[in-house]
Amino acid sequence: MSASGFEPPHTSPEARARITSALLAHGWERGAIKEVFDLYDSELARQIREERKAVEAENVASHAYLFDGMDYAADIIDPHSPS
């Protein structure tokens, strides 16, 4: 699957929903949880995209299969950050 044609789902991934539930049970407010996800989603997606560029720069043909998966992961985590 090519990441360029992929549209991430508009619902929260199951892991995010489970983390949100756990934090709500520990007294966090939903707005604070969203802020934390927004901060770290962006950072994680950026790190994945930077690693993808580094792997691509190595120009090792056997690593090419990783690119779509790395793009896909970054887009799932933060579909709004720049590629």
HTML snippet that shows the backbone in 3Dmol.js (N, CA, C, O; Angstrom):
<script src="https://3Dmol.org/build/3Dmol-min.js"></script>
<div id="view" style="width:600px;height:400px;position:relative"></div>
<script>
const pdb = `
ATOM      1  N   MET A   1       0.846  -1.167   0.000  1.00  0.00           N
ATOM      2  CA  MET A   1       0.000   0.000   0.000  1.00  0.00           C
ATOM      3  C   MET A   1       0.889   1.227   0.000  1.00  0.00           C
ATOM      4  O   MET A   1       1.841   1.307   0.776  1.00  0.00           O
ATOM      5  N   SER A   2       0.595   2.152  -0.837  1.00  0.00           N
ATOM      6  CA  SER A   2       1.365   3.387  -0.927  1.00  0.00           C
ATOM      7  C   SER A   2       0.827   4.397   0.065  1.00  0.00           C
ATOM      8  O   SER A   2      -0.383   4.608   0.152  1.00  0.00           O
ATOM      9  N   ALA A   3       1.707   5.010   0.799  1.00  0.00           N
ATOM     10  CA  ALA A   3       1.287   5.987   1.801  1.00  0.00           C
ATOM     11  C   ALA A   3       0.674   7.222   1.163  1.00  0.00           C
ATOM     12  O   ALA A   3      -0.184   7.863   1.769  1.00  0.00           O
ATOM     13  N   SER A   4       1.096   7.570  -0.047  1.00  0.00           N
ATOM     14  CA  SER A   4       0.595   8.790  -0.674  1.00  0.00           C
ATOM     15  C   SER A   4      -0.907   8.727  -0.942  1.00  0.00           C
ATOM     16  O   SER A   4      -1.574   9.761  -0.924  1.00  0.00           O
ATOM     17  N   GLY A   5      -1.449   7.542  -1.189  1.00  0.00           N
ATOM     18  CA  GLY A   5      -2.872   7.413  -1.449  1.00  0.00           C
ATOM     19  C   GLY A   5      -3.664   7.006  -0.227  1.00  0.00           C
ATOM     20  O   GLY A   5      -4.864   6.755  -0.327  1.00  0.00           O
ATOM     21  N   PHE A   6      -3.029   6.937   0.907  1.00  0.00           N
ATOM     22  CA  PHE A   6      -3.660   6.465   2.126  1.00  0.00           C
ATOM     23  C   PHE A   6      -4.251   7.616   2.917  1.00  0.00           C
ATOM     24  O   PHE A   6      -3.598   8.639   3.123  1.00  0.00           O
ATOM     25  N   GLU A   7      -5.467   7.451   3.352  1.00  0.00           N
ATOM     26  CA  GLU A   7      -6.097   8.420   4.236  1.00  0.00           C
ATOM     27  C   GLU A   7      -6.282   7.751   5.593  1.00  0.00           C
ATOM     28  O   GLU A   7      -7.050   6.794   5.702  1.00  0.00           O
ATOM     29  N   PRO A   8      -5.596   8.232   6.630  1.00  0.00           N
ATOM     30  CA  PRO A   8      -5.752   7.622   7.951  1.00  0.00           C
ATOM     31  C   PRO A   8      -7.195   7.706   8.427  1.00  0.00           C
ATOM     32  O   PRO A   8      -7.915   8.637   8.068  1.00  0.00           O
ATOM     33  N   PRO A   9      -7.612   6.754   9.218  1.00  0.00           N
ATOM     34  CA  PRO A   9      -8.990   6.767   9.718  1.00  0.00           C
ATOM     35  C   PRO A   9      -9.232   7.996  10.584  1.00  0.00           C
ATOM     36  O   PRO A   9      -8.306   8.534  11.190  1.00  0.00           O
ATOM     37  N   HIS A  10     -10.475   8.428  10.635  1.00  0.00           N
ATOM     38  CA  HIS A  10     -10.817   9.621  11.412  1.00  0.00           C
ATOM     39  C   HIS A  10     -11.109   9.281  12.861  1.00  0.00           C
ATOM     40  O   HIS A  10     -11.286  10.179  13.684  1.00  0.00           O
ATOM     41  N   THR A  11     -11.162   8.008  13.180  1.00  0.00           N
ATOM     42  CA  THR A  11     -11.376   7.613  14.563  1.00  0.00           C
ATOM     43  C   THR A  11     -10.034   7.390  15.224  1.00  0.00           C
ATOM     44  O   THR A  11      -9.026   7.159  14.557  1.00  0.00           O
ATOM     45  N   SER A  12     -10.033   7.462  16.530  1.00  0.00           N
ATOM     46  CA  SER A  12      -8.799   7.239  17.268  1.00  0.00           C
ATOM     47  C   SER A  12      -8.378   5.782  17.157  1.00  0.00           C
ATOM     48  O   SER A  12      -9.213   4.880  17.216  1.00  0.00           O
ATOM     49  N   PRO A  13      -7.073   5.555  16.996  1.00  0.00           N
ATOM     50  CA  PRO A  13      -6.594   4.175  17.041  1.00  0.00           C
ATOM     51  C   PRO A  13      -6.944   3.553  18.392  1.00  0.00           C
ATOM     52  O   PRO A  13      -7.080   4.260  19.390  1.00  0.00           O
ATOM     53  N   GLU A  14      -7.088   2.254  18.417  1.00  0.00           N
ATOM     54  CA  GLU A  14      -7.483   1.550  19.639  1.00  0.00           C
ATOM     55  C   GLU A  14      -6.528   1.852  20.794  1.00  0.00           C
ATOM     56  O   GLU A  14      -6.968   2.045  21.927  1.00  0.00           O
ATOM     57  N   ALA A  15      -5.235   1.894  20.512  1.00  0.00           N
ATOM     58  CA  ALA A  15      -4.259   2.158  21.578  1.00  0.00           C
ATOM     59  C   ALA A  15      -4.489   3.541  22.186  1.00  0.00           C
ATOM     60  O   ALA A  15      -4.400   3.705  23.403  1.00  0.00           O
ATOM     61  N   ARG A  16      -4.781   4.522  21.356  1.00  0.00           N
ATOM     62  CA  ARG A  16      -5.024   5.877  21.868  1.00  0.00           C
ATOM     63  C   ARG A  16      -6.265   5.890  22.747  1.00  0.00           C
ATOM     64  O   ARG A  16      -6.275   6.524  23.802  1.00  0.00           O
ATOM     65  N   ALA A  17      -7.298   5.202  22.325  1.00  0.00           N
ATOM     66  CA  ALA A  17      -8.528   5.143  23.114  1.00  0.00           C
ATOM     67  C   ALA A  17      -8.279   4.471  24.463  1.00  0.00           C
ATOM     68  O   ALA A  17      -8.821   4.898  25.482  1.00  0.00           O
ATOM     69  N   ARG A  18      -7.466   3.427  24.468  1.00  0.00           N
ATOM     70  CA  ARG A  18      -7.161   2.725  25.719  1.00  0.00           C
ATOM     71  C   ARG A  18      -6.317   3.595  26.653  1.00  0.00           C
ATOM     72  O   ARG A  18      -6.549   3.616  27.862  1.00  0.00           O
ATOM     73  N   ILE A  19      -5.351   4.305  26.098  1.00  0.00           N
ATOM     74  CA  ILE A  19      -4.530   5.208  26.913  1.00  0.00           C
ATOM     75  C   ILE A  19      -5.397   6.325  27.472  1.00  0.00           C
ATOM     76  O   ILE A  19      -5.277   6.684  28.643  1.00  0.00           O
ATOM     77  N   THR A  20      -6.272   6.876  26.631  1.00  0.00           N
ATOM     78  CA  THR A  20      -7.184   7.934  27.076  1.00  0.00           C
ATOM     79  C   THR A  20      -8.048   7.446  28.231  1.00  0.00           C
ATOM     80  O   THR A  20      -8.202   8.150  29.230  1.00  0.00           O
ATOM     81  N   SER A  21      -8.607   6.260  28.106  1.00  0.00           N
ATOM     82  CA  SER A  21      -9.442   5.702  29.181  1.00  0.00           C
ATOM     83  C   SER A  21      -8.658   5.549  30.473  1.00  0.00           C
ATOM     84  O   SER A  21      -9.154   5.874  31.551  1.00  0.00           O
ATOM     85  N   ALA A  22      -7.434   5.055  30.360  1.00  0.00           N
ATOM     86  CA  ALA A  22      -6.606   4.873  31.559  1.00  0.00           C
ATOM     87  C   ALA A  22      -6.298   6.215  32.219  1.00  0.00           C
ATOM     88  O   ALA A  22      -6.364   6.335  33.442  1.00  0.00           O
ATOM     89  N   LEU A  23      -5.963   7.219  31.419  1.00  0.00           N
ATOM     90  CA  LEU A  23      -5.646   8.524  31.985  1.00  0.00           C
ATOM     91  C   LEU A  23      -6.878   9.197  32.590  1.00  0.00           C
ATOM     92  O   LEU A  23      -6.783   9.856  33.626  1.00  0.00           O
ATOM     93  N   LEU A  24      -8.027   9.031  31.947  1.00  0.00           N
ATOM     94  CA  LEU A  24      -9.266   9.569  32.514  1.00  0.00           C
ATOM     95  C   LEU A  24      -9.550   8.932  33.867  1.00  0.00           C
ATOM     96  O   LEU A  24      -9.993   9.609  34.794  1.00  0.00           O
ATOM     97  N   ALA A  25      -9.296   7.634  33.984  1.00  0.00           N
ATOM     98  CA  ALA A  25      -9.512   6.918  35.248  1.00  0.00           C
ATOM     99  C   ALA A  25      -8.561   7.407  36.342  1.00  0.00           C
ATOM    100  O   ALA A  25      -8.836   7.241  37.530  1.00  0.00           O
ATOM    101  N   HIS A  26      -7.444   8.007  35.933  1.00  0.00           N
ATOM    102  CA  HIS A  26      -6.480   8.528  36.904  1.00  0.00           C
ATOM    103  C   HIS A  26      -6.640  10.042  37.124  1.00  0.00           C
ATOM    104  O   HIS A  26      -5.760  10.690  37.690  1.00  0.00           O
ATOM    105  N   GLY A  27      -7.772  10.593  36.670  1.00  0.00           N
ATOM    106  CA  GLY A  27      -8.089  11.980  36.966  1.00  0.00           C
ATOM    107  C   GLY A  27      -7.671  13.012  35.927  1.00  0.00           C
ATOM    108  O   GLY A  27      -7.872  14.208  36.133  1.00  0.00           O
ATOM    109  N   TRP A  28      -7.097  12.571  34.822  1.00  0.00           N
ATOM    110  CA  TRP A  28      -6.724  13.528  33.765  1.00  0.00           C
ATOM    111  C   TRP A  28      -7.991  14.068  33.120  1.00  0.00           C
ATOM    112  O   TRP A  28      -9.026  13.403  33.108  1.00  0.00           O
ATOM    113  N   GLU A  29      -7.900  15.275  32.588  1.00  0.00           N
ATOM    114  CA  GLU A  29      -9.000  15.849  31.815  1.00  0.00           C
ATOM    115  C   GLU A  29      -8.781  15.551  30.339  1.00  0.00           C
ATOM    116  O   GLU A  29      -7.644  15.495  29.870  1.00  0.00           O
ATOM    117  N   ARG A  30      -9.872  15.361  29.614  1.00  0.00           N
ATOM    118  CA  ARG A  30      -9.787  14.999  28.192  1.00  0.00           C
ATOM    119  C   ARG A  30      -8.967  16.016  27.388  1.00  0.00           C
ATOM    120  O   ARG A  30      -8.196  15.621  26.513  1.00  0.00           O
ATOM    121  N   GLY A  31      -9.117  17.301  27.665  1.00  0.00           N
ATOM    122  CA  GLY A  31      -8.362  18.325  26.948  1.00  0.00           C
ATOM    123  C   GLY A  31      -6.857  18.188  27.164  1.00  0.00           C
ATOM    124  O   GLY A  31      -6.074  18.362  26.230  1.00  0.00           O
ATOM    125  N   ALA A  32      -6.456  17.877  28.393  1.00  0.00           N
ATOM    126  CA  ALA A  32      -5.031  17.698  28.698  1.00  0.00           C
ATOM    127  C   ALA A  32      -4.480  16.464  27.976  1.00  0.00           C
ATOM    128  O   ALA A  32      -3.350  16.471  27.489  1.00  0.00           O
ATOM    129  N   ILE A  33      -5.278  15.426  27.917  1.00  0.00           N
ATOM    130  CA  ILE A  33      -4.846  14.204  27.213  1.00  0.00           C
ATOM    131  C   ILE A  33      -4.635  14.504  25.744  1.00  0.00           C
ATOM    132  O   ILE A  33      -3.642  14.071  25.159  1.00  0.00           O
ATOM    133  N   LYS A  34      -5.559  15.244  25.136  1.00  0.00           N
ATOM    134  CA  LYS A  34      -5.426  15.593  23.726  1.00  0.00           C
ATOM    135  C   LYS A  34      -4.166  16.414  23.483  1.00  0.00           C
ATOM    136  O   LYS A  34      -3.455  16.191  22.503  1.00  0.00           O
ATOM    137  N   GLU A  35      -3.889  17.361  24.371  1.00  0.00           N
ATOM    138  CA  GLU A  35      -2.677  18.181  24.232  1.00  0.00           C
ATOM    139  C   GLU A  35      -1.415  17.326  24.266  1.00  0.00           C
ATOM    140  O   GLU A  35      -0.495  17.529  23.474  1.00  0.00           O
ATOM    141  N   VAL A  36      -1.379  16.374  25.184  1.00  0.00           N
ATOM    142  CA  VAL A  36      -0.204  15.499  25.293  1.00  0.00           C
ATOM    143  C   VAL A  36      -0.052  14.664  24.029  1.00  0.00           C
ATOM    144  O   VAL A  36       1.051  14.551  23.495  1.00  0.00           O
ATOM    145  N   PHE A  37      -1.135  14.082  23.548  1.00  0.00           N
ATOM    146  CA  PHE A  37      -1.061  13.312  22.307  1.00  0.00           C
ATOM    147  C   PHE A  37      -0.584  14.186  21.152  1.00  0.00           C
ATOM    148  O   PHE A  37       0.260  13.768  20.360  1.00  0.00           O
ATOM    149  N   ASP A  38      -1.124  15.400  21.058  1.00  0.00           N
ATOM    150  CA  ASP A  38      -0.733  16.298  19.976  1.00  0.00           C
ATOM    151  C   ASP A  38       0.758  16.600  20.016  1.00  0.00           C
ATOM    152  O   ASP A  38       1.412  16.641  18.974  1.00  0.00           O
ATOM    153  N   LEU A  39       1.295  16.811  21.203  1.00  0.00           N
ATOM    154  CA  LEU A  39       2.728  17.089  21.342  1.00  0.00           C
ATOM    155  C   LEU A  39       3.582  15.902  20.910  1.00  0.00           C
ATOM    156  O   LEU A  39       4.519  16.052  20.125  1.00  0.00           O
ATOM    157  N   TYR A  40       3.255  14.739  21.421  1.00  0.00           N
ATOM    158  CA  TYR A  40       4.106  13.578  21.178  1.00  0.00           C
ATOM    159  C   TYR A  40       3.837  12.905  19.841  1.00  0.00           C
ATOM    160  O   TYR A  40       4.744  12.305  19.265  1.00  0.00           O
ATOM    161  N   ASP A  41       2.616  12.991  19.336  1.00  0.00           N
ATOM    162  CA  ASP A  41       2.326  12.445  18.007  1.00  0.00           C
ATOM    163  C   ASP A  41       3.226  13.099  16.969  1.00  0.00           C
ATOM    164  O   ASP A  41       3.832  12.430  16.133  1.00  0.00           O
ATOM    165  N   SER A  42       3.295  14.407  17.043  1.00  0.00           N
ATOM    166  CA  SER A  42       4.085  15.173  16.085  1.00  0.00           C
ATOM    167  C   SER A  42       5.562  14.808  16.172  1.00  0.00           C
ATOM    168  O   SER A  42       6.226  14.612  15.153  1.00  0.00           O
ATOM    169  N   GLU A  43       6.064  14.721  17.390  1.00  0.00           N
ATOM    170  CA  GLU A  43       7.480  14.390  17.588  1.00  0.00           C
ATOM    171  C   GLU A  43       7.796  12.989  17.085  1.00  0.00           C
ATOM    172  O   GLU A  43       8.806  12.780  16.413  1.00  0.00           O
ATOM    173  N   LEU A  44       6.940  12.035  17.406  1.00  0.00           N
ATOM    174  CA  LEU A  44       7.171  10.661  16.965  1.00  0.00           C
ATOM    175  C   LEU A  44       7.105  10.547  15.448  1.00  0.00           C
ATOM    176  O   LEU A  44       7.956   9.895  14.842  1.00  0.00           O
ATOM    177  N   ALA A  45       6.118  11.165  14.832  1.00  0.00           N
ATOM    178  CA  ALA A  45       6.003  11.132  13.371  1.00  0.00           C
ATOM    179  C   ALA A  45       7.220  11.778  12.718  1.00  0.00           C
ATOM    180  O   ALA A  45       7.724  11.280  11.711  1.00  0.00           O
ATOM    181  N   ARG A  46       7.691  12.886  13.289  1.00  0.00           N
ATOM    182  CA  ARG A  46       8.888  13.553  12.756  1.00  0.00           C
ATOM    183  C   ARG A  46      10.101  12.638  12.839  1.00  0.00           C
ATOM    184  O   ARG A  46      10.888  12.565  11.895  1.00  0.00           O
ATOM    185  N   GLN A  47      10.258  11.939  13.958  1.00  0.00           N
ATOM    186  CA  GLN A  47      11.392  11.033  14.121  1.00  0.00           C
ATOM    187  C   GLN A  47      11.332   9.885  13.114  1.00  0.00           C
ATOM    188  O   GLN A  47      12.356   9.494  12.554  1.00  0.00           O
ATOM    189  N   ILE A  48      10.146   9.352  12.888  1.00  0.00           N
ATOM    190  CA  ILE A  48       9.994   8.271  11.907  1.00  0.00           C
ATOM    191  C   ILE A  48      10.346   8.783  10.514  1.00  0.00           C
ATOM    192  O   ILE A  48      11.046   8.104   9.762  1.00  0.00           O
ATOM    193  N   ARG A  49       9.870   9.967  10.169  1.00  0.00           N
ATOM    194  CA  ARG A  49      10.154  10.520   8.838  1.00  0.00           C
ATOM    195  C   ARG A  49      11.650  10.821   8.663  1.00  0.00           C
ATOM    196  O   ARG A  49      12.204  10.618   7.582  1.00  0.00           O
ATOM    197  N   GLU A  50      12.296  11.302   9.721  1.00  0.00           N
ATOM    198  CA  GLU A  50      13.742  11.557   9.645  1.00  0.00           C
ATOM    199  C   GLU A  50      14.511  10.248   9.474  1.00  0.00           C
ATOM    200  O   GLU A  50      15.462  10.184   8.694  1.00  0.00           O
ATOM    201  N   GLU A  51      14.110   9.223  10.188  1.00  0.00           N
ATOM    202  CA  GLU A  51      14.767   7.915  10.058  1.00  0.00           C
ATOM    203  C   GLU A  51      14.560   7.353   8.660  1.00  0.00           C
ATOM    204  O   GLU A  51      15.470   6.752   8.089  1.00  0.00           O
ATOM    205  N   ARG A  52      13.363   7.546   8.108  1.00  0.00           N
ATOM    206  CA  ARG A  52      13.093   7.078   6.748  1.00  0.00           C
ATOM    207  C   ARG A  52      14.046   7.749   5.763  1.00  0.00           C
ATOM    208  O   ARG A  52      14.611   7.094   4.887  1.00  0.00           O
ATOM    209  N   LYS A  53      14.219   9.061   5.915  1.00  0.00           N
ATOM    210  CA  LYS A  53      15.134   9.785   5.032  1.00  0.00           C
ATOM    211  C   LYS A  53      16.563   9.279   5.185  1.00  0.00           C
ATOM    212  O   LYS A  53      17.287   9.159   4.196  1.00  0.00           O
ATOM    213  N   ALA A  54      16.974   8.984   6.408  1.00  0.00           N
ATOM    214  CA  ALA A  54      18.330   8.472   6.649  1.00  0.00           C
ATOM    215  C   ALA A  54      18.516   7.102   6.012  1.00  0.00           C
ATOM    216  O   ALA A  54      19.555   6.827   5.412  1.00  0.00           O
ATOM    217  N   VAL A  55      17.512   6.245   6.143  1.00  0.00           N
ATOM    218  CA  VAL A  55      17.593   4.906   5.542  1.00  0.00           C
ATOM    219  C   VAL A  55      17.626   5.032   4.022  1.00  0.00           C
ATOM    220  O   VAL A  55      18.390   4.337   3.352  1.00  0.00           O
ATOM    221  N   GLU A  56      16.798   5.915   3.485  1.00  0.00           N
ATOM    222  CA  GLU A  56      16.763   6.121   2.033  1.00  0.00           C
ATOM    223  C   GLU A  56      18.111   6.657   1.533  1.00  0.00           C
ATOM    224  O   GLU A  56      18.563   6.285   0.450  1.00  0.00           O
ATOM    225  N   ALA A  57      18.745   7.522   2.311  1.00  0.00           N
ATOM    226  CA  ALA A  57      20.029   8.107   1.922  1.00  0.00           C
ATOM    227  C   ALA A  57      21.135   7.053   1.853  1.00  0.00           C
ATOM    228  O   ALA A  57      22.117   7.222   1.129  1.00  0.00           O
ATOM    229  N   GLU A  58      20.972   5.968   2.608  1.00  0.00           N
ATOM    230  CA  GLU A  58      21.956   4.879   2.554  1.00  0.00           C
ATOM    231  C   GLU A  58      21.954   4.204   1.188  1.00  0.00           C
ATOM    232  O   GLU A  58      22.920   3.545   0.804  1.00  0.00           O
ATOM    233  N   ASN A  59      20.847   4.382   0.459  1.00  0.00           N
ATOM    234  CA  ASN A  59      20.712   3.863  -0.900  1.00  0.00           C
ATOM    235  C   ASN A  59      20.982   2.359  -0.991  1.00  0.00           C
ATOM    236  O   ASN A  59      21.653   1.895  -1.913  1.00  0.00           O
ATOM    237  N   VAL A  60      20.458   1.615  -0.035  1.00  0.00           N
ATOM    238  CA  VAL A  60      20.586   0.165  -0.033  1.00  0.00           C
ATOM    239  C   VAL A  60      19.268  -0.400  -0.567  1.00  0.00           C
ATOM    240  O   VAL A  60      18.223  -0.267   0.071  1.00  0.00           O
ATOM    241  N   ALA A  61      19.324  -1.015  -1.713  1.00  0.00           N
ATOM    242  CA  ALA A  61      18.110  -1.499  -2.381  1.00  0.00           C
ATOM    243  C   ALA A  61      17.291  -2.436  -1.495  1.00  0.00           C
ATOM    244  O   ALA A  61      16.062  -2.438  -1.571  1.00  0.00           O
ATOM    245  N   SER A  62      17.948  -3.224  -0.664  1.00  0.00           N
ATOM    246  CA  SER A  62      17.216  -4.177   0.171  1.00  0.00           C
ATOM    247  C   SER A  62      16.405  -3.487   1.277  1.00  0.00           C
ATOM    248  O   SER A  62      15.588  -4.137   1.930  1.00  0.00           O
ATOM    249  N   HIS A  63      16.612  -2.201   1.495  1.00  0.00           N
ATOM    250  CA  HIS A  63      15.853  -1.468   2.509  1.00  0.00           C
ATOM    251  C   HIS A  63      14.628  -0.763   1.934  1.00  0.00           C
ATOM    252  O   HIS A  63      13.832  -0.203   2.688  1.00  0.00           O
ATOM    253  N   ALA A  64      14.466  -0.781   0.630  1.00  0.00           N
ATOM    254  CA  ALA A  64      13.379  -0.049  -0.020  1.00  0.00           C
ATOM    255  C   ALA A  64      11.999  -0.493   0.472  1.00  0.00           C
ATOM    256  O   ALA A  64      11.059   0.302   0.485  1.00  0.00           O
ATOM    257  N   TYR A  65      11.876  -1.748   0.873  1.00  0.00           N
ATOM    258  CA  TYR A  65      10.579  -2.242   1.331  1.00  0.00           C
ATOM    259  C   TYR A  65      10.126  -1.532   2.614  1.00  0.00           C
ATOM    260  O   TYR A  65       8.938  -1.556   2.936  1.00  0.00           O
ATOM    261  N   LEU A  66      11.028  -0.917   3.334  1.00  0.00           N
ATOM    262  CA  LEU A  66      10.695  -0.237   4.589  1.00  0.00           C
ATOM    263  C   LEU A  66       9.964   1.090   4.389  1.00  0.00           C
ATOM    264  O   LEU A  66       9.211   1.523   5.261  1.00  0.00           O
ATOM    265  N   PHE A  67      10.184   1.731   3.249  1.00  0.00           N
ATOM    266  CA  PHE A  67       9.714   3.103   3.061  1.00  0.00           C
ATOM    267  C   PHE A  67       8.204   3.256   3.174  1.00  0.00           C
ATOM    268  O   PHE A  67       7.730   4.150   3.874  1.00  0.00           O
ATOM    269  N   ASP A  68       7.447   2.412   2.506  1.00  0.00           N
ATOM    270  CA  ASP A  68       5.988   2.521   2.572  1.00  0.00           C
ATOM    271  C   ASP A  68       5.494   2.310   4.003  1.00  0.00           C
ATOM    272  O   ASP A  68       4.584   2.999   4.462  1.00  0.00           O
ATOM    273  N   GLY A  69       6.102   1.353   4.699  1.00  0.00           N
ATOM    274  CA  GLY A  69       5.697   1.083   6.078  1.00  0.00           C
ATOM    275  C   GLY A  69       6.001   2.241   7.004  1.00  0.00           C
ATOM    276  O   GLY A  69       5.204   2.568   7.884  1.00  0.00           O
ATOM    277  N   MET A  70       7.160   2.866   6.806  1.00  0.00           N
ATOM    278  CA  MET A  70       7.529   4.005   7.643  1.00  0.00           C
ATOM    279  C   MET A  70       6.622   5.200   7.355  1.00  0.00           C
ATOM    280  O   MET A  70       6.199   5.898   8.277  1.00  0.00           O
ATOM    281  N   ASP A  71       6.325   5.435   6.078  1.00  0.00           N
ATOM    282  CA  ASP A  71       5.393   6.512   5.717  1.00  0.00           C
ATOM    283  C   ASP A  71       4.018   6.254   6.321  1.00  0.00           C
ATOM    284  O   ASP A  71       3.394   7.159   6.875  1.00  0.00           O
ATOM    285  N   TYR A  72       3.558   5.024   6.210  1.00  0.00           N
ATOM    286  CA  TYR A  72       2.253   4.624   6.722  1.00  0.00           C
ATOM    287  C   TYR A  72       2.182   4.858   8.238  1.00  0.00           C
ATOM    288  O   TYR A  72       1.205   5.416   8.738  1.00  0.00           O
ATOM    289  N   ALA A  73       3.215   4.430   8.957  1.00  0.00           N
ATOM    290  CA  ALA A  73       3.239   4.592  10.415  1.00  0.00           C
ATOM    291  C   ALA A  73       3.202   6.069  10.798  1.00  0.00           C
ATOM    292  O   ALA A  73       2.436   6.462  11.678  1.00  0.00           O
ATOM    293  N   ALA A  74       4.018   6.879  10.148  1.00  0.00           N
ATOM    294  CA  ALA A  74       4.048   8.312  10.462  1.00  0.00           C
ATOM    295  C   ALA A  74       2.702   8.970  10.161  1.00  0.00           C
ATOM    296  O   ALA A  74       2.253   9.837  10.911  1.00  0.00           O
ATOM    297  N   ASP A  75       2.059   8.560   9.064  1.00  0.00           N
ATOM    298  CA  ASP A  75       0.761   9.143   8.702  1.00  0.00           C
ATOM    299  C   ASP A  75      -0.342   8.717   9.672  1.00  0.00           C
ATOM    300  O   ASP A  75      -1.259   9.493   9.941  1.00  0.00           O
ATOM    301  N   ILE A  76      -0.263   7.498  10.196  1.00  0.00           N
ATOM    302  CA  ILE A  76      -1.245   7.039  11.178  1.00  0.00           C
ATOM    303  C   ILE A  76      -1.073   7.824  12.480  1.00  0.00           C
ATOM    304  O   ILE A  76      -2.055   8.242  13.093  1.00  0.00           O
ATOM    305  N   ILE A  77       0.177   8.021  12.897  1.00  0.00           N
ATOM    306  CA  ILE A  77       0.459   8.707  14.152  1.00  0.00           C
ATOM    307  C   ILE A  77       0.085  10.172  14.089  1.00  0.00           C
ATOM    308  O   ILE A  77      -0.537  10.703  15.009  1.00  0.00           O
ATOM    309  N   ASP A  78       0.465  10.827  12.999  1.00  0.00           N
ATOM    310  CA  ASP A  78       0.184  12.261  12.861  1.00  0.00           C
ATOM    311  C   ASP A  78      -0.042  12.602  11.403  1.00  0.00           C
ATOM    312  O   ASP A  78       0.898  13.007  10.720  1.00  0.00           O
ATOM    313  N   PRO A  79      -1.258  12.451  10.904  1.00  0.00           N
ATOM    314  CA  PRO A  79      -1.533  12.679   9.486  1.00  0.00           C
ATOM    315  C   PRO A  79      -1.417  14.142   9.081  1.00  0.00           C
ATOM    316  O   PRO A  79      -1.392  14.441   7.887  1.00  0.00           O
ATOM    317  N   HIS A  80      -1.346  15.057  10.031  1.00  0.00           N
ATOM    318  CA  HIS A  80      -1.333  16.481   9.698  1.00  0.00           C
ATOM    319  C   HIS A  80       0.049  17.097   9.660  1.00  0.00           C
ATOM    320  O   HIS A  80       0.203  18.242   9.234  1.00  0.00           O
ATOM    321  N   SER A  81       1.069  16.354  10.101  1.00  0.00           N
ATOM    322  CA  SER A  81       2.415  16.926  10.066  1.00  0.00           C
ATOM    323  C   SER A  81       3.001  16.778   8.672  1.00  0.00           C
ATOM    324  O   SER A  81       2.625  15.866   7.934  1.00  0.00           O
ATOM    325  N   PRO A  82       3.916  17.661   8.305  1.00  0.00           N
ATOM    326  CA  PRO A  82       4.482  17.613   6.953  1.00  0.00           C
ATOM    327  C   PRO A  82       5.308  16.354   6.702  1.00  0.00           C
ATOM    328  O   PRO A  82       5.968  15.834   7.602  1.00  0.00           O
ATOM    329  N   SER A  83       5.256  15.887   5.485  1.00  0.00           N
ATOM    330  CA  SER A  83       6.022  14.680   5.117  1.00  0.00           C
ATOM    331  C   SER A  83       7.470  14.994   4.907  1.00  0.00           C
ATOM    332  O   SER A  83       8.256  14.100   4.594  1.00  0.00           O
TER     333      SER A  83
END
`;
const viewer = $3Dmol.createViewer("view");
viewer.addModel(pdb, "pdb");
viewer.setStyle({}, {cartoon: {color: "spectrum"}});
viewer.zoomTo();
viewer.render();
</script>
